[in-house]
């Protein structure tokens, strides 16, 4: 019987995990942004809410950039190719 080994590079596995987590966070950020725009267009938000949401989304985007830099990733690295469906994330 042939013994099969699975060689895992801990550093690569860690980077892949960070990439996956940041991909999920970026997807949620984009969904929140779309929802905020939809609510703004419908006139559902007060001026104070618009200001808070805008600030929050801006800070989240900055933090995403910092985390990508910290882990040697680019935003493009977070986008998953879903084959015939296209890519997971919108292009900003």
C-alpha positions as CSV (number, residue, x, y, z in Angstrom):
1,X,0.0,0.0,0.0
2,X,1.4,3.4,-0.9
3,X,1.4,6.0,1.8
4,X,0.1,9.4,0.7
5,X,1.3,12.5,2.4
6,X,-0.2,15.8,2.5
7,X,2.4,18.5,2.7
8,X,1.0,21.7,4.0
9,X,3.1,24.8,4.2
10,X,1.9,26.5,7.4
11,X,2.8,30.0,6.1
12,X,0.9,29.5,2.9
13,X,-2.1,28.0,4.8
14,X,-2.1,31.0,7.1
15,X,-2.0,33.5,4.2
16,X,-4.8,31.6,2.4
17,X,-6.9,31.7,5.6
18,X,-6.3,35.5,5.9
19,X,-7.2,35.9,2.3
20,X,-10.5,34.0,2.7
21,X,-11.4,36.0,5.8
22,X,-10.7,39.3,4.1
23,X,-12.7,38.2,1.1
24,X,-15.7,37.6,3.3
25,X,-15.2,40.9,5.0
26,X,-14.9,42.7,1.7
27,X,-18.0,41.0,0.4
28,X,-20.0,42.2,3.5
29,X,-18.5,45.7,3.1
30,X,-19.7,45.9,-0.5
31,X,-23.2,44.6,0.5
32,X,-23.4,47.2,3.3
33,X,-22.4,49.9,0.9
34,X,-25.0,48.9,-1.6
35,X,-27.7,48.8,1.1
36,X,-26.7,52.3,2.3
37,X,-26.9,53.7,-1.2
38,X,-30.3,52.1,-1.7
39,X,-31.6,53.6,1.5
40,X,-30.1,57.0,0.7
41,X,-31.8,56.9,-2.8
42,X,-35.1,56.0,-1.1
43,X,-34.8,58.9,1.3
44,X,-34.9,56.6,4.3
45,X,-32.0,58.2,6.1
46,X,-31.5,61.4,8.1
47,X,-28.5,63.6,7.5
48,X,-26.9,62.4,10.7
49,X,-27.4,58.7,9.6
50,X,-25.9,59.5,6.1
51,X,-22.9,61.1,7.8
52,X,-22.4,58.1,10.2
53,X,-22.8,55.5,7.5
54,X,-20.4,57.3,5.2
55,X,-17.8,57.7,7.9
56,X,-18.2,54.0,9.0
57,X,-17.8,52.7,5.4
58,X,-14.8,55.0,4.8
59,X,-13.1,53.7,7.9
60,X,-13.8,50.1,7.1
61,X,-12.4,50.6,3.6
62,X,-9.2,52.1,5.1
63,X,-8.9,49.2,7.6
64,X,-9.3,46.7,4.7
65,X,-6.4,48.4,2.9
66,X,-4.3,48.3,6.0
67,X,-5.0,44.6,6.6
68,X,-4.2,43.8,3.0
69,X,-0.9,45.7,3.2
70,X,-0.1,44.0,6.5
71,X,-0.6,40.5,5.0
72,X,1.0,41.2,1.6
73,X,-2.3,41.1,-0.3
74,X,-4.0,43.3,-2.9
75,X,-7.7,43.9,-3.2
76,X,-7.6,42.0,-6.5
77,X,-6.2,38.9,-4.6
78,X,-9.5,38.7,-2.6
79,X,-11.7,38.3,-5.7
80,X,-12.7,34.7,-6.3
81,X,-13.3,33.5,-9.9
82,X,-16.7,31.7,-9.9
83,X,-16.2,30.4,-13.4
84,X,-19.2,31.1,-15.7
85,X,-20.8,33.2,-13.0
86,X,-18.0,35.7,-13.1
87,X,-16.2,37.0,-10.1
88,X,-17.4,37.3,-6.5
89,X,-16.6,40.9,-5.8
90,X,-17.5,44.1,-7.7
91,X,-14.6,46.0,-9.1
92,X,-14.2,49.3,-7.2
